[in-house]
Amino acid sequence: MPSAALTSLFTLDGTRALVTGAHGGLGRAQALALGQAGAEIVATDLTTERAEQACAHLRRQGVRALPLALDVTSVDSIEAAFDDLERRGHVPDVVVNNAGVSLRNAALDATAAEFDLTLGVNLRGTYFVAQRAARAMRPRGGGRIINLASIGGLVVDGERSSVYDASKAAVVQLTKNLAYEWGGDGIRVNAIAPGYMRTEMTADLMPTRDAEDELVARHIPLGRVGEPGDLAGAVVFLASAASAYVTGHTLTVDGGWVVSL
């Protein structure tokens, strides 16, 4: 039996965690994990309807959750969301920068619109949510910010991925810089780099079972693709006191993909 002291390192009782893009597969799974660890969840998404749907799912699992519309591509929307939370006394202790897009195109064919949207959500959105979160956390003595990177930010993860991979490589570096700048304020900043996860966003990357089996055989030593729930342990670790001396780190959750290259 684990000791009570060890178990208490991973509890999030009495904390509040904001998750962007909480309606999607990875966002919903991380929000659920944080909620089951004891946090109250602020589930944000592009529209109030999507945020409410995410909350409904969490509440069915016994998690306390409140919805909030937040468009990470709009600084005005980010400011309004955090202003609202501050007015209500709901400043988050943990922020998970999960919202992202995955637009894939060959480097010779990628358009300016695809580039701008990908960088706008994956990098710009992550930056300005983190910035506003840190401004709210600093007077309270600190907090934890967790950015969603990707193994594509560490290695080339396939064809048609130059823009996406560039955006996620930037998130990896951003995480290091913010951790360095804000460590003295008690704000820890880390990232999670998932490998291939079975979600709606990635469904078109592996359209057949044969394609998926080939991917597993070539790249994933653990012998299976990831499920959203595989991020649960990583996000709770980085959000909790268990990682109190960890900052600026990118934690891969990839079944061994990176080490297979």
Secondary structure, 3 states (H helix, E strand, C coil): CCCHHHHHCCCCCCCEEEECCCCCHHHHHHHHHHHHCCCEEEEEECCHHHHHHHHHHHHHCCCCEEEEECCCCCHHHHHHHHHHHHHCCCCCCEEEECCCCCCCCCCCCCCHHHHHHHHHHHHHHHHHHHHHHHHHHHHHCCEEEEEECCHHHCCCCCCCCHHHHHHHHHHHHHHHHHHHHHHHHCEEEEEEEECCECCCCCHHHCCCHHHHHHHHHHHCCCCCCECHHHHHHHHHHHHCHHHCCCCCCEEEECCCCHHHC
